[in-house]
């Protein structure tokens, strides 16, 4: 990536570079959302404080919940209330370092 803080570039070039970076990030975010939507298994995306950021249609269908009931809720309160026989499986801490969102899969017993 280009260095947006380079003092030798004119301001209009800096702005153009920043706009490209923003567009690239938005495209990557949209692609990630599309991947989550198309995964066949129930899938949750959690924020770093373990609140549901999003879930895929398979999750809503399997657990018969709606986005209004799920998004923004702490995973532990949803887990205890709506599917008590399910444990949450998470990747090891080293794989989560620096992540802004975390993906967790329900494990069925």
HUGINOR-V525332 format. One record per residue. N is the residue number from 1. SS is DSSP state (@ for helix, = for strand, . for the rest). D_FIRST is the distance of its C-alpha to the first C-alpha in whole Angstrom. Layout:
<<N/SS/D_FIRST> <N/SS/D_FIRST>>
This chain:
<<1/./0> <2/./4> <3/./6> <4/./9> <5/./12> <6/./12> <7/./16> <8/./16> <9/./15> <10/./17> <11/@/17> <12/@/17> <13/@/14> <14/@/12> <15/@/14> <16/@/13> <17/@/9> <18/@/10> <19/@/13> <20/@/10> <21/@/8> <22/@/12> <23/@/13> <24/@/11> <25/@/12> <26/@/16> <27/@/16> <28/@/15> <29/@/18> <30/@/20> <31/@/20> <32/@/20> <33/@/23> <34/@/25> <35/@/25> <36/@/27> <37/@/29> <38/@/30> <39/./31> <40/./34> <41/./35> <42/./35> <43/./32> <44/=/31> <45/=/27> <46/=/28> <47/=/27> <48/./26> <49/./30> <50/./31> <51/=/32> <52/=/31> <53/=/28> <54/=/29> <55/=/31> <56/./32> <57/@/35> <58/@/36> <59/@/37> <60/@/38> <61/@/41> <62/@/42> <63/@/42> <64/./44> <65/./42> <66/./40> <67/@/36> <68/@/38> <69/@/40> <70/@/37> <71/./34> <72/./33> <73/./36> <74/=/36> <75/@/36> <76/@/39> <77/@/41> <78/@/40> <79/@/41> <80/@/44> <81/@/45> <82/@/44> <83/./44> <84/./46> <85/./46> <86/=/43> <87/=/41> <88/=/37> <89/=/35> <90/./32> <91/./29> <92/./30> <93/@/28> <94/@/26> <95/@/24> <96/@/24> <97/./22> <98/./19> <99/./20> <100/./20> <101/=/23> <102/=/25> <103/=/27> <104/=/30> <105/=/33> <106/=/37> <107/=/39> <108/=/42> <109/./46>>
